[in-house]
């Protein structure tokens, strides 16, 4: 019984080089995702710690995030618990369209609150979610907004509402409608003339005033990086397995047990 062995040529070494490069790239991407996961874990720990701090009041919020404070200097307040008092300015209420809560499309309702604390100031409050009328897209939901009553709002400090895609030049982008796709705080401050803080307040608590407040849990997205790392390491292992099977086992090991033709 003789052994049939294929000669090793340039093609063999090119495939070996390609496999090594592929394994190195996928392994490095997997390690990078693990490092990103470690960064996000540190960020999540910081967010959790920030959320456990005592709630700040309107004076502290506006002093640290007023219009004169650069936006970059306000991020340390995001996700802090907050308790503010003031009066709604319902004439400036904005309804952000195509927003979902519990899988249902509707509006995020935002209303400025004139702070009653000394020094005044205005904070935009993300008050909650309301369903929309699908028969009449221009009909606004019924929201209870007493204009003159002193109200107390509890929640957490938040950045501007997340942006959705919209066509450039749309009405909602120009501020010509109470129903909008997105809201830019700087443009809204210019539009209304209000002394608006650079941060908003995400109101929490049970449903009230015709609004639901089942906001998603604050998270840094750690799990997705572990998922990506698993995929990259899995691909690295697959490349190694395929290389060993087709380039080593089938070429050098299996032919030894097969008789020559």
C-alpha positions in Angstrom: 0.0 0.0 0.0 1.5 3.3 -1.0 0.7 6.8 0.1 -0.7 9.5 -2.2 0.4 12.9 -1.1 -0.3 16.1 -2.9 2.7 18.4 -3.5 2.9 21.6 -1.5 3.0 24.6 -3.8 2.5 28.3 -3.9 -1.3 27.9 -3.6 -0.9 26.0 -0.3 1.1 28.8 1.3 -1.2 31.5 -0.1 -4.2 29.8 1.6 -2.2 29.4 4.8 -1.3 33.1 4.8 -4.9 34.1 4.1 -6.1 31.9 6.9 -3.6 33.4 9.3 -4.5 36.9 8.3 -8.3 36.1 8.7 -7.7 34.6 12.1 -5.6 37.5 13.3 -8.2 40.1 12.1 -11.2 38.3 13.6 -9.4 37.6 16.9 -8.3 41.2 17.1 -11.9 42.4 16.4 -13.1 40.0 19.2 -10.6 41.5 21.6 -11.6 45.0 20.6 -15.3 44.2 21.3 -14.3 42.8 24.8 -12.4 46.1 25.5 -15.5 48.0 24.4 -17.6 45.8 26.7 -15.2 46.7 29.6 -15.6 50.4 28.8 -19.4 50.1 28.7 -19.4 48.2 32.0 -17.5 51.1 33.6 -19.9 53.5 32.0 -22.9 51.5 33.3 -21.4 51.4 36.8 -21.0 55.2 36.6 -24.6 55.6 35.4 -25.9 53.4 38.2 -23.9 55.3 40.8 -25.1 58.6 39.4 -28.7 57.4 39.6 -28.3 56.6 43.3 -27.2 60.2 44.1 -29.7 62.5 45.9 -32.1 64.2 43.6 -31.2 67.7 42.5 -33.6 70.6 42.5 -34.5 73.2 39.8 -31.9 75.8 41.1 -29.0 73.3 40.9 -30.2 72.0 37.5 -30.5 75.4 35.9 -27.3 76.6 37.5 -25.4 73.7 36.0 -27.2 73.4 32.7 -28.5 76.9 31.9 -28.3 78.4 28.4 -25.0 80.2 29.4 -23.4 76.8 30.3 -21.6 75.0 27.4 -23.5 71.9 26.5 -20.3 69.8 26.8 -20.1 70.8 30.5 -23.6 69.5 31.4 -23.2 65.8 30.6 -22.2 65.0 34.2 -25.8 65.6 35.2 -27.4 63.2 32.7 -29.3 60.4 34.5 -29.3 62.2 37.9 -32.6 62.1 39.7 -34.4 65.5 39.8 -37.3 67.2 41.5 -38.4 70.5 40.1 -41.4 72.8 40.7 -42.9 75.3 38.4 -45.7 76.2 36.0 -46.4 74.6 32.6 -46.1 76.8 29.5 -48.7 74.8 27.4 -48.6 77.2 24.4 -45.1 75.8 23.6 -46.0 72.1 23.9 -44.5 70.0 21.1 -45.5 66.5 20.0 -42.8 64.3 18.6 -44.3 62.0 16.1 -43.5 58.3 15.3 -42.4 57.5 18.8 -43.1 54.1 20.3 -43.9 52.8 23.8 -44.7 49.2 24.4 -44.6 48.6 20.6 -47.4 51.2 19.9 -46.7 54.3 17.7 -47.7 57.7 19.0 -46.3 61.0 20.4 -43.7 62.0 22.9 -45.2 65.1 24.6 -42.8 67.8 25.6 -43.8 70.9 27.5 -41.6 73.7 29.0 -41.8 74.2 32.7 -41.2 77.7 34.1 -39.3 77.1 37.3 -40.7 78.7 40.5 -37.3 78.7 42.1 -35.5 82.1 42.6 -33.8 83.1 39.3 -36.5 81.5 37.2 -35.4 79.7 34.1 -37.2 77.1 31.9 -36.6 73.4 31.6 -38.1 71.3 28.8 -39.9 68.2 30.3 -40.4 65.0 28.4 -43.7 64.3 30.0 -44.6 61.0 28.5 -46.2 59.2 25.6 -49.7 59.5 24.1 -51.3 57.4 21.3 -52.2 59.1 18.0 -55.4 59.2 16.0 -54.7 57.2 12.8 -57.9 58.5 11.1 -56.7 62.1 11.5 -52.9 62.5 11.7 -53.2 66.1 12.6 -55.4 65.6 15.7 -53.6 66.1 18.9 -54.1 63.8 21.9 -56.0 65.2 25.0 -53.4 66.0 27.6 -54.1 67.7 30.9 -51.8 70.7 31.2 -53.0 73.3 33.8 -51.4 76.6 32.9 -51.5 78.4 36.2 -51.2 75.6 38.8 -47.9 75.0 40.6 -46.8 71.4 39.7 -44.0 69.2 41.0 -42.2 67.0 38.5 -40.0 64.1 39.4 -37.8 62.3 37.0 -34.2 62.1 35.8 -32.1 64.5 33.8 -31.8 63.7 30.1 -30.3 64.9 27.0 -32.4 66.1 24.0 -34.9 63.5 22.7 -33.4 61.0 20.3 -33.5 62.0 16.6 -35.4 60.1 13.9 -34.7 60.3 10.2 -36.6 63.1 8.4 -36.3 64.7 5.0 -34.4 68.0 4.9 -36.7 71.0 4.8 -39.7 69.2 6.2 -42.2 71.2 8.3 -41.2 69.5 11.5 -37.6 70.5 10.9 -38.6 74.2 10.5 -40.6 74.4 13.7 -43.8 75.3 11.8 -46.0 72.7 13.5 -46.6 71.5 17.0 -46.3 67.9 15.5 -42.7 67.4 14.7 -40.4 64.5 13.9 -37.4 65.9 15.9 -36.6 68.8 18.2 -33.4 70.7 18.4 -33.0 72.5 21.8 -31.0 75.4 20.4 -33.4 76.0 17.6 -36.4 75.6 19.9 -34.9 78.2 22.4 -34.5 80.7 19.5 -38.0 79.9 18.3 -39.7 80.4 21.6 -37.5 83.0 23.2 -37.4 81.0 26.4 -34.4 80.9 28.7 -34.2 77.2 28.2 -31.7 74.9 29.9 -29.4 72.8 27.8 -30.8 69.6 29.3 -34.3 68.2 29.6 -36.1 66.3 32.4 -37.6 62.9 31.6 -40.6 62.7 33.9 -41.1 59.3 35.6 -43.9 57.8 37.6 -47.2 56.2 36.9 -49.5 57.1 34.0 -51.3 60.4 34.5 -52.6 63.5 32.6 -53.3 61.2 29.6 -49.7 60.1 29.4 -47.8 56.9 29.8 -44.3 56.8 31.2 -43.0 53.3 30.6 -39.5 54.6 29.6 -36.9 52.0 28.7 -34.3 51.1 31.4 -31.1 53.1 31.2 -28.3 50.9 29.9 -24.9 51.3 28.3 -25.4 48.4 25.9 -22.8 46.0 27.4 -24.5 42.8 26.2 -24.3 43.6 22.5 -20.5 43.9 22.7 -20.2 40.5 24.3 -22.5 39.2 21.5 -20.2 40.8 18.8 -17.1 39.4 20.5 -18.6 35.9 20.5 -19.4 36.2 16.8 -15.8 37.3 15.9 -14.2 34.6 18.0 -16.6 32.1 16.5 -15.6 33.2 13.0 -11.9 32.9 14.0 -12.4 29.4 15.2 -14.4 28.5 12.0 -11.5 29.7 9.8 -9.1 27.6 11.8 -11.3 24.6 11.7 -11.8 24.8 7.9 -8.1 25.4 7.3 -7.1 22.4 9.4 -9.7 20.1 7.7 -9.2 21.0 4.1 -5.5 21.9 4.1 -4.0 19.5 6.6 -6.4 16.6 7.3 -7.5 16.0 3.7 -4.1 16.7 2.3 -1.7 14.9 4.6 -3.5 12.6 7.0 -6.4 11.0 5.1 -4.4 10.0 2.0 -2.2 7.7 4.2 -5.1 5.4 4.8 -6.2 5.3 1.2 -4.6 2.9 -1.3 -3.1 4.2 -4.5 -5.2 4.1 -7.6 
